[in-house]
């Protein structure tokens, strides 16, 4: 295993003591491994990671927004042949709540993304650490 993979496995086992810490970490995941897919008929939010423990952590966090989640494991087409883990959220209302809570979209417009995290999400040192863990 690589140092990066070991570190991700270790950080994914950190117990969070508050919902604010979960929101801070989830804000980082939305910005780093989340992809918003918006078509005429529907919207989805997908998270992709190579690390199974990180995928489980994201899945667990997202369950606080909706129980309608899909998780997939797919083989990568790249040379290293690592698997990718995909977590898909399709509930529009839950996606709206998540994007509002993490301050990722501006004025509810999906095309107007905000990659700079708002200071209310990372007020304390613990919240900043949780955000950076993602």
NORGIFEN-V603081 format. One record per residue. RES is the residue in three letters. PHI is phi in radians with two decimals (NA if undefined). OMEGA is omega in whole degrees, 0 to 359 (NA if undefined). NEAR is the number of other ideal C-beta (glycine too) atoms within 10 Angstrom. Layout:
res=RES phi=PHI omega=OMEGA near=NEAR
res=RES phi=PHI omega=OMEGA near=NEAR
This chain:
res=UNK phi=NA omega=180 near=8
res=UNK phi=-1.55 omega=177 near=7
res=UNK phi=-1.05 omega=180 near=7
res=UNK phi=-1.06 omega=180 near=10
res=UNK phi=-1.15 omega=177 near=15
res=UNK phi=-1.06 omega=180 near=10
res=UNK phi=-1.12 omega=178 near=13
res=UNK phi=-1.11 omega=178 near=20
res=UNK phi=-1.09 omega=180 near=14
res=UNK phi=-1.18 omega=182 near=10
res=UNK phi=-1.21 omega=180 near=18
res=UNK phi=-1.27 omega=179 near=18
res=UNK phi=-1.64 omega=180 near=8
res=UNK phi=-1.22 omega=179 near=13
res=UNK phi=-1.40 omega=179 near=5
res=UNK phi=-1.61 omega=185 near=17
res=UNK phi=-1.67 omega=180 near=9
res=UNK phi=-2.65 omega=178 near=12
res=UNK phi=-1.22 omega=177 near=12
res=UNK phi=-1.16 omega=177 near=17
res=UNK phi=-1.19 omega=177 near=19
res=UNK phi=-1.11 omega=179 near=16
res=UNK phi=-1.11 omega=179 near=22
res=UNK phi=-1.11 omega=180 near=26
res=UNK phi=-1.18 omega=178 near=25
res=UNK phi=-1.12 omega=176 near=27
res=UNK phi=-1.06 omega=177 near=24
res=UNK phi=-1.18 omega=179 near=19
res=UNK phi=-1.12 omega=179 near=21
res=UNK phi=-1.05 omega=184 near=25
res=UNK phi=-1.40 omega=186 near=17
res=UNK phi=-1.71 omega=183 near=11
res=UNK phi=-2.23 omega=178 near=19
res=UNK phi=-1.68 omega=177 near=22
res=UNK phi=-2.39 omega=180 near=12
res=UNK phi=-1.57 omega=179 near=17
res=UNK phi=-1.98 omega=185 near=12
res=UNK phi=-2.11 omega=175 near=12
res=UNK phi=-2.04 omega=180 near=7
res=UNK phi=-1.03 omega=187 near=4
res=UNK phi=-1.57 omega=184 near=5
res=UNK phi=-2.69 omega=179 near=9
res=UNK phi=-2.33 omega=175 near=16
res=UNK phi=-2.53 omega=176 near=16
res=UNK phi=-2.15 omega=183 near=25
res=UNK phi=-2.02 omega=175 near=16
res=UNK phi=-2.05 omega=181 near=24
res=UNK phi=-2.17 omega=177 near=16
res=UNK phi=-2.59 omega=176 near=20
res=UNK phi=-1.57 omega=186 near=16
res=UNK phi=-1.79 omega=183 near=21
res=UNK phi=-1.12 omega=181 near=15
res=UNK phi=-1.22 omega=176 near=16
res=UNK phi=-1.20 omega=178 near=22
res=UNK phi=-1.06 omega=178 near=23
res=UNK phi=-1.10 omega=180 near=15
res=UNK phi=-1.14 omega=178 near=24
res=UNK phi=-1.06 omega=180 near=27
res=UNK phi=-1.01 omega=179 near=16
res=UNK phi=-1.09 omega=179 near=13
res=UNK phi=-1.09 omega=183 near=19
res=UNK phi=-1.18 omega=178 near=24
res=UNK phi=-1.09 omega=177 near=11
res=UNK phi=-1.30 omega=178 near=14
res=UNK phi=-1.77 omega=181 near=19
res=UNK phi=-2.82 omega=175 near=16
res=UNK phi=-1.66 omega=181 near=9
res=UNK phi=-1.57 omega=180 near=12
res=UNK phi=-2.15 omega=175 near=18
res=UNK phi=-2.13 omega=179 near=12
res=UNK phi=-2.26 omega=181 near=14
res=UNK phi=-2.34 omega=170 near=13
res=UNK phi=-2.09 omega=179 near=10
res=UNK phi=-2.33 omega=181 near=10
res=UNK phi=-1.31 omega=178 near=9
res=UNK phi=-1.35 omega=177 near=11
res=UNK phi=-1.53 omega=183 near=7
res=UNK phi=-1.42 omega=185 near=8
res=UNK phi=-1.06 omega=184 near=6
res=UNK phi=-1.28 omega=174 near=6
res=UNK phi=1.02 omega=175 near=8
res=UNK phi=-1.22 omega=177 near=11
res=UNK phi=-1.40 omega=173 near=14
res=UNK phi=-1.92 omega=177 near=16
res=UNK phi=-1.91 omega=185 near=21
res=UNK phi=-2.11 omega=176 near=16
res=UNK phi=-2.02 omega=185 near=23
res=UNK phi=-2.07 omega=177 near=17
res=UNK phi=-2.00 omega=184 near=23
res=UNK phi=-2.06 omega=181 near=16
res=UNK phi=-1.31 omega=186 near=18
res=UNK phi=-0.99 omega=181 near=13
res=UNK phi=-1.17 omega=178 near=9
res=UNK phi=-1.18 omega=178 near=18
res=UNK phi=-1.10 omega=178 near=21
res=UNK phi=-1.04 omega=179 near=16
res=UNK phi=-1.08 omega=181 near=14
res=UNK phi=-1.10 omega=181 near=24
res=UNK phi=-1.18 omega=176 near=21
res=UNK phi=-1.21 omega=182 near=11
res=UNK phi=-1.06 omega=182 near=15
res=UNK phi=-1.54 omega=178 near=21
res=UNK phi=1.00 omega=183 near=17
res=UNK phi=-1.61 omega=177 near=22
res=UNK phi=-1.95 omega=182 near=19
res=UNK phi=-1.76 omega=179 near=12
res=UNK phi=0.96 omega=177 near=5
res=UNK phi=1.22 omega=180 near=9
res=UNK phi=-1.64 omega=185 near=8
res=UNK phi=-1.13 omega=181 near=16
res=UNK phi=-1.44 omega=183 near=8
res=UNK phi=-1.91 omega=186 near=10
res=UNK phi=-1.53 omega=181 near=13
res=UNK phi=-2.13 omega=183 near=13
res=UNK phi=-1.52 omega=177 near=8
res=UNK phi=-1.46 omega=183 near=7
res=UNK phi=-1.36 omega=180 near=19
res=UNK phi=-1.29 omega=184 near=12
res=UNK phi=-1.15 omega=178 near=10
res=UNK phi=-1.22 omega=179 near=10
res=UNK phi=-1.43 omega=183 near=20
res=UNK phi=-2.13 omega=181 near=20
res=UNK phi=-1.19 omega=185 near=12
res=UNK phi=-1.78 omega=177 near=12
res=UNK phi=-1.10 omega=179 near=8
res=UNK phi=-1.13 omega=178 near=15
res=UNK phi=-1.19 omega=177 near=21
res=UNK phi=-1.14 omega=177 near=15
res=UNK phi=-1.07 omega=179 near=15
res=UNK phi=-1.10 omega=178 near=25
res=UNK phi=-1.12 omega=182 near=20
res=UNK phi=-1.23 omega=178 near=12
res=UNK phi=-1.08 omega=183 near=19
res=UNK phi=-1.25 omega=NA near=21
